[in-house]
Amino acid sequence: MLDFPGASLQRQGKYREAIKYHSLVLELSARHGEDSGSTEAYGAIADCYTELGDLEQAAKYYDQYIARLETD
């Protein structure tokens, strides 16, 4: 399994750095019209914000994550 920088940073507890990489996935997905990794990225960003105690931001990303799960 390929280990992406965002996931690795997240496991190390470097949540702010992980958010940057997961957000890059979303940006590149939107730019190229390929969103196969977007659902996981939304969930990962939400998890990072939860760990940082920013529950408002986490809720926004969880909402997007759940919405994507419902359409997949």
PDB file of N, H, CA, C and O in Angstrom:
ATOM      1  N   MET A   1       0.844  -1.184   0.000  1.00  0.00           N
ATOM      2  CA  MET A   1       0.000   0.000   0.000  1.00  0.00           C
ATOM      3  C   MET A   1       0.883   1.239   0.000  1.00  0.00           C
ATOM      4  O   MET A   1       1.865   1.323   0.737  1.00  0.00           O
ATOM      5  N   LEU A   2       0.517   2.185  -0.833  1.00  0.00           N
ATOM      6  H   LEU A   2      -0.281   2.117  -1.432  1.00  0.00           H
ATOM      7  CA  LEU A   2       1.261   3.435  -0.931  1.00  0.00           C
ATOM      8  C   LEU A   2       0.943   4.312   0.270  1.00  0.00           C
ATOM      9  O   LEU A   2      -0.224   4.481   0.620  1.00  0.00           O
ATOM     10  N   ASP A   3       1.951   4.862   0.893  1.00  0.00           N
ATOM     11  H   ASP A   3       2.900   4.724   0.608  1.00  0.00           H
ATOM     12  CA  ASP A   3       1.753   5.715   2.064  1.00  0.00           C
ATOM     13  C   ASP A   3       1.945   7.168   1.645  1.00  0.00           C
ATOM     14  O   ASP A   3       3.052   7.579   1.296  1.00  0.00           O
ATOM     15  N   PHE A   4       0.881   7.930   1.681  1.00  0.00           N
ATOM     16  H   PHE A   4      -0.018   7.596   1.965  1.00  0.00           H
ATOM     17  CA  PHE A   4       0.936   9.331   1.296  1.00  0.00           C
ATOM     18  C   PHE A   4       1.422  10.178   2.459  1.00  0.00           C
ATOM     19  O   PHE A   4       1.220   9.814   3.617  1.00  0.00           O
ATOM     20  N   PRO A   5       2.065  11.310   2.162  1.00  0.00           N
ATOM     21  CA  PRO A   5       2.609  12.159   3.234  1.00  0.00           C
ATOM     22  C   PRO A   5       1.562  12.583   4.255  1.00  0.00           C
ATOM     23  O   PRO A   5       1.853  12.612   5.450  1.00  0.00           O
ATOM     24  N   GLY A   6       0.365  12.910   3.819  1.00  0.00           N
ATOM     25  H   GLY A   6       0.128  12.886   2.847  1.00  0.00           H
ATOM     26  CA  GLY A   6      -0.667  13.347   4.747  1.00  0.00           C
ATOM     27  C   GLY A   6      -1.000  12.281   5.773  1.00  0.00           C
ATOM     28  O   GLY A   6      -1.122  12.578   6.961  1.00  0.00           O
ATOM     29  N   ALA A   7      -1.147  11.046   5.329  1.00  0.00           N
ATOM     30  H   ALA A   7      -1.047  10.805   4.364  1.00  0.00           H
ATOM     31  CA  ALA A   7      -1.472   9.947   6.237  1.00  0.00           C
ATOM     32  C   ALA A   7      -0.323   9.696   7.206  1.00  0.00           C
ATOM     33  O   ALA A   7      -0.547   9.447   8.390  1.00  0.00           O
ATOM     34  N   SER A   8       0.883   9.760   6.712  1.00  0.00           N
ATOM     35  H   SER A   8       1.065   9.963   5.749  1.00  0.00           H
ATOM     36  CA  SER A   8       2.055   9.547   7.560  1.00  0.00           C
ATOM     37  C   SER A   8       2.164  10.636   8.625  1.00  0.00           C
ATOM     38  O   SER A   8       2.403  10.345   9.798  1.00  0.00           O
ATOM     39  N   LEU A   9       1.989  11.874   8.215  1.00  0.00           N
ATOM     40  H   LEU A   9       1.795  12.110   7.263  1.00  0.00           H
ATOM     41  CA  LEU A   9       2.053  12.991   9.169  1.00  0.00           C
ATOM     42  C   LEU A   9       0.939  12.889  10.201  1.00  0.00           C
ATOM     43  O   LEU A   9       1.137  13.184  11.379  1.00  0.00           O
ATOM     44  N   GLN A  10      -0.221  12.471   9.746  1.00  0.00           N
ATOM     45  H   GLN A  10      -0.382  12.231   8.789  1.00  0.00           H
ATOM     46  CA  GLN A  10      -1.352  12.324  10.658  1.00  0.00           C
ATOM     47  C   GLN A  10      -1.050  11.278  11.733  1.00  0.00           C
ATOM     48  O   GLN A  10      -1.342  11.490  12.910  1.00  0.00           O
ATOM     49  N   ARG A  11      -0.477  10.171  11.333  1.00  0.00           N
ATOM     50  H   ARG A  11      -0.240   9.999  10.377  1.00  0.00           H
ATOM     51  CA  ARG A  11      -0.112   9.119  12.304  1.00  0.00           C
ATOM     52  C   ARG A  11       0.940   9.606  13.300  1.00  0.00           C
ATOM     53  O   ARG A  11       0.997   9.127  14.432  1.00  0.00           O
ATOM     54  N   GLN A  12       1.770  10.557  12.876  1.00  0.00           N
ATOM     55  H   GLN A  12       1.724  10.946  11.956  1.00  0.00           H
ATOM     56  CA  GLN A  12       2.804  11.110  13.751  1.00  0.00           C
ATOM     57  C   GLN A  12       2.276  12.221  14.654  1.00  0.00           C
ATOM     58  O   GLN A  12       3.009  12.762  15.482  1.00  0.00           O
ATOM     59  N   GLY A  13       0.997  12.555  14.486  1.00  0.00           N
ATOM     60  H   GLY A  13       0.401  12.115  13.814  1.00  0.00           H
ATOM     61  CA  GLY A  13       0.402  13.614  15.297  1.00  0.00           C
ATOM     62  C   GLY A  13       0.690  15.010  14.783  1.00  0.00           C
ATOM     63  O   GLY A  13       0.464  15.988  15.496  1.00  0.00           O
ATOM     64  N   LYS A  14       1.182  15.121  13.567  1.00  0.00           N
ATOM     65  H   LYS A  14       1.366  14.327  12.988  1.00  0.00           H
ATOM     66  CA  LYS A  14       1.469  16.424  12.953  1.00  0.00           C
ATOM     67  C   LYS A  14       0.252  16.837  12.130  1.00  0.00           C
ATOM     68  O   LYS A  14       0.276  16.839  10.900  1.00  0.00           O
ATOM     69  N   TYR A  15      -0.813  17.187  12.852  1.00  0.00           N
ATOM     70  H   TYR A  15      -0.832  17.186  13.852  1.00  0.00           H
ATOM     71  CA  TYR A  15      -2.116  17.369  12.219  1.00  0.00           C
ATOM     72  C   TYR A  15      -2.185  18.564  11.281  1.00  0.00           C
ATOM     73  O   TYR A  15      -2.793  18.465  10.216  1.00  0.00           O
ATOM     74  N   ARG A  16      -1.589  19.673  11.638  1.00  0.00           N
ATOM     75  H   ARG A  16      -1.094  19.753  12.504  1.00  0.00           H
ATOM     76  CA  ARG A  16      -1.640  20.857  10.762  1.00  0.00           C
ATOM     77  C   ARG A  16      -0.914  20.593   9.440  1.00  0.00           C
ATOM     78  O   ARG A  16      -1.386  20.992   8.375  1.00  0.00           O
ATOM     79  N   GLU A  17       0.222  19.925   9.516  1.00  0.00           N
ATOM     80  H   GLU A  17       0.605  19.601  10.381  1.00  0.00           H
ATOM     81  CA  GLU A  17       0.948  19.573   8.293  1.00  0.00           C
ATOM     82  C   GLU A  17       0.154  18.570   7.470  1.00  0.00           C
ATOM     83  O   GLU A  17       0.117  18.656   6.242  1.00  0.00           O
ATOM     84  N   ALA A  18      -0.474  17.627   8.140  1.00  0.00           N
ATOM     85  H   ALA A  18      -0.444  17.556   9.137  1.00  0.00           H
ATOM     86  CA  ALA A  18      -1.280  16.621   7.447  1.00  0.00           C
ATOM     87  C   ALA A  18      -2.440  17.279   6.708  1.00  0.00           C
ATOM     88  O   ALA A  18      -2.759  16.898   5.582  1.00  0.00           O
ATOM     89  N   ILE A  19      -3.067  18.259   7.336  1.00  0.00           N
ATOM     90  H   ILE A  19      -2.808  18.569   8.251  1.00  0.00           H
ATOM     91  CA  ILE A  19      -4.179  18.968   6.701  1.00  0.00           C
ATOM     92  C   ILE A  19      -3.725  19.595   5.388  1.00  0.00           C
ATOM     93  O   ILE A  19      -4.462  19.575   4.403  1.00  0.00           O
ATOM     94  N   LYS A  20      -2.531  20.146   5.370  1.00  0.00           N
ATOM     95  H   LYS A  20      -1.932  20.163   6.170  1.00  0.00           H
ATOM     96  CA  LYS A  20      -2.013  20.764   4.147  1.00  0.00           C
ATOM     97  C   LYS A  20      -1.929  19.743   3.014  1.00  0.00           C
ATOM     98  O   LYS A  20      -2.315  20.038   1.883  1.00  0.00           O
ATOM     99  N   TYR A  21      -1.428  18.547   3.314  1.00  0.00           N
ATOM    100  H   TYR A  21      -1.114  18.308   4.233  1.00  0.00           H
ATOM    101  CA  TYR A  21      -1.299  17.517   2.282  1.00  0.00           C
ATOM    102  C   TYR A  21      -2.660  16.968   1.853  1.00  0.00           C
ATOM    103  O   TYR A  21      -2.898  16.750   0.665  1.00  0.00           O
ATOM    104  N   HIS A  22      -3.548  16.745   2.817  1.00  0.00           N
ATOM    105  H   HIS A  22      -3.354  16.922   3.782  1.00  0.00           H
ATOM    106  CA  HIS A  22      -4.883  16.255   2.466  1.00  0.00           C
ATOM    107  C   HIS A  22      -5.629  17.308   1.640  1.00  0.00           C
ATOM    108  O   HIS A  22      -6.370  16.966   0.719  1.00  0.00           O
ATOM    109  N   SER A  23      -5.434  18.574   1.965  1.00  0.00           N
ATOM    110  H   SER A  23      -4.832  18.853   2.714  1.00  0.00           H
ATOM    111  CA  SER A  23      -6.069  19.656   1.207  1.00  0.00           C
ATOM    112  C   SER A  23      -5.516  19.722  -0.213  1.00  0.00           C
ATOM    113  O   SER A  23      -6.239  20.046  -1.155  1.00  0.00           O
ATOM    114  N   LEU A  24      -4.254  19.417  -0.357  1.00  0.00           N
ATOM    115  H   LEU A  24      -3.667  19.153   0.408  1.00  0.00           H
ATOM    116  CA  LEU A  24      -3.644  19.372  -1.684  1.00  0.00           C
ATOM    117  C   LEU A  24      -4.303  18.297  -2.546  1.00  0.00           C
ATOM    118  O   LEU A  24      -4.504  18.490  -3.745  1.00  0.00           O
ATOM    119  N   VAL A  25      -4.633  17.177  -1.933  1.00  0.00           N
ATOM    120  H   VAL A  25      -4.469  17.020  -0.959  1.00  0.00           H
ATOM    121  CA  VAL A  25      -5.349  16.119  -2.656  1.00  0.00           C
ATOM    122  C   VAL A  25      -6.667  16.670  -3.199  1.00  0.00           C
ATOM    123  O   VAL A  25      -7.018  16.427  -4.354  1.00  0.00           O
ATOM    124  N   LEU A  26      -7.394  17.411  -2.362  1.00  0.00           N
ATOM    125  H   LEU A  26      -7.109  17.608  -1.424  1.00  0.00           H
ATOM    126  CA  LEU A  26      -8.664  17.986  -2.794  1.00  0.00           C
ATOM    127  C   LEU A  26      -8.466  18.988  -3.925  1.00  0.00           C
ATOM    128  O   LEU A  26      -9.225  19.008  -4.894  1.00  0.00           O
ATOM    129  N   GLU A  27      -7.433  19.820  -3.788  1.00  0.00           N
ATOM    130  H   GLU A  27      -6.816  19.804  -3.002  1.00  0.00           H
ATOM    131  CA  GLU A  27      -7.144  20.825  -4.810  1.00  0.00           C
ATOM    132  C   GLU A  27      -6.793  20.179  -6.146  1.00  0.00           C
ATOM    133  O   GLU A  27      -7.316  20.573  -7.188  1.00  0.00           O
ATOM    134  N   LEU A  28      -5.916  19.197  -6.111  1.00  0.00           N
ATOM    135  H   LEU A  28      -5.491  18.877  -5.264  1.00  0.00           H
ATOM    136  CA  LEU A  28      -5.513  18.518  -7.349  1.00  0.00           C
ATOM    137  C   LEU A  28      -6.671  17.740  -7.959  1.00  0.00           C
ATOM    138  O   LEU A  28      -6.815  17.682  -9.180  1.00  0.00           O
ATOM    139  N   SER A  29      -7.487  17.148  -7.110  1.00  0.00           N
ATOM    140  H   SER A  29      -7.370  17.196  -6.118  1.00  0.00           H
ATOM    141  CA  SER A  29      -8.654  16.415  -7.599  1.00  0.00           C
ATOM    142  C   SER A  29      -9.596  17.350  -8.344  1.00  0.00           C
ATOM    143  O   SER A  29     -10.082  17.022  -9.427  1.00  0.00           O
ATOM    144  N   ALA A  30      -9.850  18.509  -7.761  1.00  0.00           N
ATOM    145  H   ALA A  30      -9.456  18.776  -6.881  1.00  0.00           H
ATOM    146  CA  ALA A  30     -10.745  19.478  -8.398  1.00  0.00           C
ATOM    147  C   ALA A  30     -10.151  19.992  -9.705  1.00  0.00           C
ATOM    148  O   ALA A  30     -10.853  20.139 -10.706  1.00  0.00           O
ATOM    149  N   ARG A  31      -8.870  20.257  -9.681  1.00  0.00           N
ATOM    150  H   ARG A  31      -8.300  20.138  -8.868  1.00  0.00           H
ATOM    151  CA  ARG A  31      -8.206  20.801 -10.864  1.00  0.00           C
ATOM    152  C   ARG A  31      -8.225  19.823 -12.039  1.00  0.00           C
ATOM    153  O   ARG A  31      -8.350  20.229 -13.194  1.00  0.00           O
ATOM    154  N   HIS A  32      -8.100  18.528 -11.729  1.00  0.00           N
ATOM    155  H   HIS A  32      -7.999  18.198 -10.791  1.00  0.00           H
ATOM    156  CA  HIS A  32      -7.993  17.526 -12.788  1.00  0.00           C
ATOM    157  C   HIS A  32      -9.288  16.749 -13.015  1.00  0.00           C
ATOM    158  O   HIS A  32      -9.339  15.856 -13.860  1.00  0.00           O
ATOM    159  N   GLY A  33     -10.322  17.086 -12.269  1.00  0.00           N
ATOM    160  H   GLY A  33     -10.280  17.812 -11.583  1.00  0.00           H
ATOM    161  CA  GLY A  33     -11.599  16.406 -12.452  1.00  0.00           C
ATOM    162  C   GLY A  33     -11.580  14.947 -12.057  1.00  0.00           C
ATOM    163  O   GLY A  33     -12.416  14.167 -12.514  1.00  0.00           O
ATOM    164  N   GLU A  34     -10.656  14.578 -11.231  1.00  0.00           N
ATOM    165  H   GLU A  34      -9.977  15.211 -10.860  1.00  0.00           H
ATOM    166  CA  GLU A  34     -10.518  13.191 -10.759  1.00  0.00           C
ATOM    167  C   GLU A  34     -10.647  13.223  -9.248  1.00  0.00           C
ATOM    168  O   GLU A  34      -9.755  13.716  -8.559  1.00  0.00           O
ATOM    169  N   ASP A  35     -11.736  12.708  -8.732  1.00  0.00           N
ATOM    170  H   ASP A  35     -12.462  12.307  -9.292  1.00  0.00           H
ATOM    171  CA  ASP A  35     -11.976  12.848  -7.297  1.00  0.00           C
ATOM    172  C   ASP A  35     -11.990  11.534  -6.534  1.00  0.00           C
ATOM    173  O   ASP A  35     -12.647  11.426  -5.498  1.00  0.00           O
ATOM    174  N   SER A  36     -11.284  10.550  -7.025  1.00  0.00           N
ATOM    175  H   SER A  36     -10.750  10.638  -7.866  1.00  0.00           H
ATOM    176  CA  SER A  36     -11.310   9.239  -6.379  1.00  0.00           C
ATOM    177  C   SER A  36     -10.759   9.259  -4.953  1.00  0.00           C
ATOM    178  O   SER A  36     -11.152   8.421  -4.141  1.00  0.00           O
ATOM    179  N   GLY A  37      -9.874  10.177  -4.630  1.00  0.00           N
ATOM    180  H   GLY A  37      -9.555  10.857  -5.289  1.00  0.00           H
ATOM    181  CA  GLY A  37      -9.317  10.233  -3.280  1.00  0.00           C
ATOM    182  C   GLY A  37      -9.949  11.292  -2.399  1.00  0.00           C
ATOM    183  O   GLY A  37      -9.557  11.461  -1.245  1.00  0.00           O
ATOM    184  N   SER A  38     -10.920  12.001  -2.937  1.00  0.00           N
ATOM    185  H   SER A  38     -11.239  11.864  -3.875  1.00  0.00           H
ATOM    186  CA  SER A  38     -11.500  13.124  -2.211  1.00  0.00           C
ATOM    187  C   SER A  38     -12.264  12.709  -0.958  1.00  0.00           C
ATOM    188  O   SER A  38     -12.152  13.357   0.082  1.00  0.00           O
ATOM    189  N   THR A  39     -13.032  11.641  -1.055  1.00  0.00           N
ATOM    190  H   THR A  39     -13.123  11.115  -1.900  1.00  0.00           H
ATOM    191  CA  THR A  39     -13.821  11.212   0.103  1.00  0.00           C
ATOM    192  C   THR A  39     -12.919  10.949   1.294  1.00  0.00           C
ATOM    193  O   THR A  39     -13.187  11.423   2.399  1.00  0.00           O
ATOM    194  N   GLU A  40     -11.856  10.199   1.074  1.00  0.00           N
ATOM    195  H   GLU A  40     -11.638   9.814   0.177  1.00  0.00           H
ATOM    196  CA  GLU A  40     -10.918   9.895   2.150  1.00  0.00           C
ATOM    197  C   GLU A  40     -10.230  11.147   2.663  1.00  0.00           C
ATOM    198  O   GLU A  40      -9.982  11.275   3.862  1.00  0.00           O
ATOM    199  N   ALA A  41      -9.921  12.071   1.763  1.00  0.00           N
ATOM    200  H   ALA A  41     -10.123  11.967   0.789  1.00  0.00           H
ATOM    201  CA  ALA A  41      -9.262  13.318   2.170  1.00  0.00           C
ATOM    202  C   ALA A  41     -10.169  14.147   3.073  1.00  0.00           C
ATOM    203  O   ALA A  41      -9.709  14.695   4.075  1.00  0.00           O
ATOM    204  N   TYR A  42     -11.453  14.245   2.729  1.00  0.00           N
ATOM    205  H   TYR A  42     -11.826  13.800   1.916  1.00  0.00           H
ATOM    206  CA  TYR A  42     -12.388  14.976   3.591  1.00  0.00           C
ATOM    207  C   TYR A  42     -12.438  14.353   4.982  1.00  0.00           C
ATOM    208  O   TYR A  42     -12.405  15.066   5.985  1.00  0.00           O
ATOM    209  N   GLY A  43     -12.516  13.034   5.046  1.00  0.00           N
ATOM    210  H   GLY A  43     -12.543  12.454   4.231  1.00  0.00           H
ATOM    211  CA  GLY A  43     -12.557  12.355   6.340  1.00  0.00           C
ATOM    212  C   GLY A  43     -11.283  12.560   7.137  1.00  0.00           C
ATOM    213  O   GLY A  43     -11.328  12.778   8.348  1.00  0.00           O
ATOM    214  N   ALA A  44     -10.144  12.488   6.457  1.00  0.00           N
ATOM    215  H   ALA A  44     -10.107  12.311   5.473  1.00  0.00           H
ATOM    216  CA  ALA A  44      -8.863  12.660   7.136  1.00  0.00           C
ATOM    217  C   ALA A  44      -8.696  14.082   7.677  1.00  0.00           C
ATOM    218  O   ALA A  44      -8.204  14.278   8.788  1.00  0.00           O
ATOM    219  N   ILE A  45      -9.108  15.062   6.886  1.00  0.00           N
ATOM    220  H   ILE A  45      -9.508  14.903   5.984  1.00  0.00           H
ATOM    221  CA  ILE A  45      -9.026  16.454   7.342  1.00  0.00           C
ATOM    222  C   ILE A  45      -9.923  16.644   8.561  1.00  0.00           C
ATOM    223  O   ILE A  45      -9.527  17.282   9.537  1.00  0.00           O
ATOM    224  N   ALA A  46     -11.123  16.093   8.503  1.00  0.00           N
ATOM    225  H   ALA A  46     -11.445  15.575   7.711  1.00  0.00           H
ATOM    226  CA  ALA A  46     -12.041  16.185   9.642  1.00  0.00           C
ATOM    227  C   ALA A  46     -11.424  15.565  10.888  1.00  0.00           C
ATOM    228  O   ALA A  46     -11.518  16.130  11.977  1.00  0.00           O
ATOM    229  N   ASP A  47     -10.793  14.403  10.730  1.00  0.00           N
ATOM    230  H   ASP A  47     -10.717  13.944   9.845  1.00  0.00           H
ATOM    231  CA  ASP A  47     -10.140  13.741  11.863  1.00  0.00           C
ATOM    232  C   ASP A  47      -9.023  14.612  12.435  1.00  0.00           C
ATOM    233  O   ASP A  47      -8.872  14.712  13.652  1.00  0.00           O
ATOM    234  N   CYS A  48      -8.247  15.238  11.559  1.00  0.00           N
ATOM    235  H   CYS A  48      -8.370  15.156  10.570  1.00  0.00           H
ATOM    236  CA  CYS A  48      -7.153  16.107  12.022  1.00  0.00           C
ATOM    237  C   CYS A  48      -7.695  17.286  12.818  1.00  0.00           C
ATOM    238  O   CYS A  48      -7.179  17.608  13.888  1.00  0.00           O
ATOM    239  N   TYR A  49      -8.733  17.928  12.297  1.00  0.00           N
ATOM    240  H   TYR A  49      -9.152  17.666  11.428  1.00  0.00           H
ATOM    241  CA  TYR A  49      -9.322  19.054  13.026  1.00  0.00           C
ATOM    242  C   TYR A  49      -9.893  18.604  14.370  1.00  0.00           C
ATOM    243  O   TYR A  49      -9.817  19.337  15.356  1.00  0.00           O
ATOM    244  N   THR A  50     -10.459  17.410  14.409  1.00  0.00           N
ATOM    245  H   THR A  50     -10.520  16.814  13.608  1.00  0.00           H
ATOM    246  CA  THR A  50     -10.966  16.873  15.672  1.00  0.00           C
ATOM    247  C   THR A  50      -9.832  16.734  16.673  1.00  0.00           C
ATOM    248  O   THR A  50      -9.972  17.116  17.835  1.00  0.00           O
ATOM    249  N   GLU A  51      -8.716  16.190  16.228  1.00  0.00           N
ATOM    250  H   GLU A  51      -8.601  15.879  15.285  1.00  0.00           H
ATOM    251  CA  GLU A  51      -7.551  16.015  17.105  1.00  0.00           C
ATOM    252  C   GLU A  51      -7.006  17.354  17.592  1.00  0.00           C
ATOM    253  O   GLU A  51      -6.474  17.451  18.698  1.00  0.00           O
ATOM    254  N   LEU A  52      -7.143  18.384  16.761  1.00  0.00           N
ATOM    255  H   LEU A  52      -7.575  18.305  15.863  1.00  0.00           H
ATOM    256  CA  LEU A  52      -6.675  19.723  17.137  1.00  0.00           C
ATOM    257  C   LEU A  52      -7.677  20.449  18.031  1.00  0.00           C
ATOM    258  O   LEU A  52      -7.384  21.526  18.550  1.00  0.00           O
ATOM    259  N   GLY A  53      -8.854  19.863  18.209  1.00  0.00           N
ATOM    260  H   GLY A  53      -9.092  18.988  17.787  1.00  0.00           H
ATOM    261  CA  GLY A  53      -9.870  20.481  19.048  1.00  0.00           C
ATOM    262  C   GLY A  53     -10.711  21.524  18.330  1.00  0.00           C
ATOM    263  O   GLY A  53     -11.491  22.233  18.967  1.00  0.00           O
ATOM    264  N   ASP A  54     -10.565  21.627  17.011  1.00  0.00           N
ATOM    265  H   ASP A  54      -9.932  21.050  16.494  1.00  0.00           H
ATOM    266  CA  ASP A  54     -11.337  22.583  16.223  1.00  0.00           C
ATOM    267  C   ASP A  54     -12.569  21.857  15.682  1.00  0.00           C
ATOM    268  O   ASP A  54     -12.605  21.447  14.522  1.00  0.00           O
ATOM    269  N   LEU A  55     -13.565  21.707  16.537  1.00  0.00           N
ATOM    270  H   LEU A  55     -13.536  22.040  17.479  1.00  0.00           H
ATOM    271  CA  LEU A  55     -14.726  20.903  16.196  1.00  0.00           C
ATOM    272  C   LEU A  55     -15.621  21.557  15.152  1.00  0.00           C
ATOM    273  O   LEU A  55     -16.337  20.866  14.427  1.00  0.00           O
ATOM    274  N   GLU A  56     -15.585  22.877  15.074  1.00  0.00           N
ATOM    275  H   GLU A  56     -15.004  23.438  15.663  1.00  0.00           H
ATOM    276  CA  GLU A  56     -16.373  23.562  14.050  1.00  0.00           C
ATOM    277  C   GLU A  56     -15.851  23.226  12.652  1.00  0.00           C
ATOM    278  O   GLU A  56     -16.626  22.886  11.758  1.00  0.00           O
ATOM    279  N   GLN A  57     -14.539  23.324  12.474  1.00  0.00           N
ATOM    280  H   GLN A  57     -13.910  23.601  13.201  1.00  0.00           H
ATOM    281  CA  GLN A  57     -13.945  22.962  11.185  1.00  0.00           C
ATOM    282  C   GLN A  57     -14.121  21.466  10.914  1.00  0.00           C
ATOM    283  O   GLN A  57     -14.408  21.062   9.787  1.00  0.00           O
ATOM    284  N   ALA A  58     -13.949  20.661  11.941  1.00  0.00           N
ATOM    285  H   ALA A  58     -13.716  20.989  12.856  1.00  0.00           H
ATOM    286  CA  ALA A  58     -14.120  19.213  11.787  1.00  0.00           C
ATOM    287  C   ALA A  58     -15.517  18.904  11.282  1.00  0.00           C
ATOM    288  O   ALA A  58     -15.685  18.080  10.383  1.00  0.00           O
ATOM    289  N   ALA A  59     -16.523  19.557  11.853  1.00  0.00           N
ATOM    290  H   ALA A  59     -16.387  20.227  12.583  1.00  0.00           H
ATOM    291  CA  ALA A  59     -17.914  19.309  11.456  1.00  0.00           C
ATOM    292  C   ALA A  59     -18.131  19.632   9.980  1.00  0.00           C
ATOM    293  O   ALA A  59     -18.844  18.909   9.284  1.00  0.00           O
ATOM    294  N   LYS A  60     -17.522  20.713   9.503  1.00  0.00           N
ATOM    295  H   LYS A  60     -16.943  21.301  10.068  1.00  0.00           H
ATOM    296  CA  LYS A  60     -17.669  21.086   8.093  1.00  0.00           C
ATOM    297  C   LYS A  60     -17.128  19.983   7.183  1.00  0.00           C
ATOM    298  O   LYS A  60     -17.747  19.628   6.180  1.00  0.00           O
ATOM    299  N   TYR A  61     -15.975  19.455   7.547  1.00  0.00           N
ATOM    300  H   TYR A  61     -15.472  19.744   8.362  1.00  0.00           H
ATOM    301  CA  TYR A  61     -15.376  18.410   6.715  1.00  0.00           C
ATOM    302  C   TYR A  61     -16.088  17.078   6.879  1.00  0.00           C
ATOM    303  O   TYR A  61     -16.198  16.318   5.917  1.00  0.00           O
ATOM    304  N   TYR A  62     -16.575  16.781   8.078  1.00  0.00           N
ATOM    305  H   TYR A  62     -16.486  17.399   8.859  1.00  0.00           H
ATOM    306  CA  TYR A  62     -17.361  15.558   8.257  1.00  0.00           C
ATOM    307  C   TYR A  62     -18.639  15.626   7.431  1.00  0.00           C
ATOM    308  O   TYR A  62     -19.056  14.621   6.856  1.00  0.00           O
ATOM    309  N   ASP A  63     -19.263  16.796   7.365  1.00  0.00           N
ATOM    310  H   ASP A  63     -18.924  17.612   7.832  1.00  0.00           H
ATOM    311  CA  ASP A  63     -20.469  16.943   6.545  1.00  0.00           C
ATOM    312  C   ASP A  63     -20.177  16.625   5.081  1.00  0.00           C
ATOM    313  O   ASP A  63     -20.952  15.932   4.421  1.00  0.00           O
ATOM    314  N   GLN A  64     -19.053  17.138   4.579  1.00  0.00           N
ATOM    315  H   GLN A  64     -18.424  17.701   5.115  1.00  0.00           H
ATOM    316  CA  GLN A  64     -18.679  16.879   3.188  1.00  0.00           C
ATOM    317  C   GLN A  64     -18.335  15.401   2.991  1.00  0.00           C
ATOM    318  O   GLN A  64     -18.677  14.807   1.968  1.00  0.00           O
ATOM    319  N   TYR A  65     -17.665  14.824   3.967  1.00  0.00           N
ATOM    320  H   TYR A  65     -17.388  15.307   4.798  1.00  0.00           H
ATOM    321  CA  TYR A  65     -17.306  13.408   3.916  1.00  0.00           C
ATOM    322  C   TYR A  65     -18.563  12.538   3.843  1.00  0.00           C
ATOM    323  O   TYR A  65     -18.662  11.641   3.006  1.00  0.00           O
ATOM    324  N   ILE A  66     -19.504  12.813   4.718  1.00  0.00           N
ATOM    325  H   ILE A  66     -19.424  13.541   5.398  1.00  0.00           H
ATOM    326  CA  ILE A  66     -20.737  12.033   4.767  1.00  0.00           C
ATOM    327  C   ILE A  66     -21.536  12.205   3.467  1.00  0.00           C
ATOM    328  O   ILE A  66     -22.080  11.238   2.934  1.00  0.00           O
ATOM    329  N   ALA A  67     -21.600  13.421   2.973  1.00  0.00           N
ATOM    330  H   ALA A  67     -21.158  14.207   3.406  1.00  0.00           H
ATOM    331  CA  ALA A  67     -22.322  13.670   1.732  1.00  0.00           C
ATOM    332  C   ALA A  67     -21.733  12.860   0.579  1.00  0.00           C
ATOM    333  O   ALA A  67     -22.465  12.331  -0.258  1.00  0.00           O
ATOM    334  N   ARG A  68     -20.421  12.772   0.546  1.00  0.00           N
ATOM    335  H   ARG A  68     -19.827  13.202   1.226  1.00  0.00           H
ATOM    336  CA  ARG A  68     -19.756  12.004  -0.523  1.00  0.00           C
ATOM    337  C   ARG A  68     -19.998  10.512  -0.338  1.00  0.00           C
ATOM    338  O   ARG A  68     -20.158   9.788  -1.321  1.00  0.00           O
ATOM    339  N   LEU A  69     -20.029  10.041   0.904  1.00  0.00           N
ATOM    340  H   LEU A  69     -19.900  10.628   1.703  1.00  0.00           H
ATOM    341  CA  LEU A  69     -20.304   8.625   1.141  1.00  0.00           C
ATOM    342  C   LEU A  69     -21.708   8.259   0.670  1.00  0.00           C
ATOM    343  O   LEU A  69     -21.931   7.160   0.162  1.00  0.00           O
ATOM    344  N   GLU A  70     -22.632   9.163   0.837  1.00  0.00           N
ATOM    345  H   GLU A  70     -22.451  10.056   1.250  1.00  0.00           H
ATOM    346  CA  GLU A  70     -24.019   8.918   0.437  1.00  0.00           C
ATOM    347  C   GLU A  70     -24.197   8.886  -1.065  1.00  0.00           C
ATOM    348  O   GLU A  70     -25.132   8.259  -1.565  1.00  0.00           O
ATOM    349  N   THR A  71     -23.299   9.566  -1.808  1.00  0.00           N
ATOM    350  H   THR A  71     -22.540  10.075  -1.403  1.00  0.00           H
ATOM    351  CA  THR A  71     -23.410   9.587  -3.275  1.00  0.00           C
ATOM    352  C   THR A  71     -22.535   8.545  -3.952  1.00  0.00           C
ATOM    353  O   THR A  71     -22.701   8.273  -5.141  1.00  0.00           O
ATOM    354  N   ASP A  72     -21.607   7.962  -3.207  1.00  0.00           N
ATOM    355  H   ASP A  72     -21.472   8.183  -2.241  1.00  0.00           H
ATOM    356  CA  ASP A  72     -20.721   6.940  -3.810  1.00  0.00           C
ATOM    357  C   ASP A  72     -21.440   5.632  -4.019  1.00  0.00           C
ATOM    358  O   ASP A  72     -20.847   4.674  -4.513  1.00  0.00           O
TER     359      ASP A  72
END
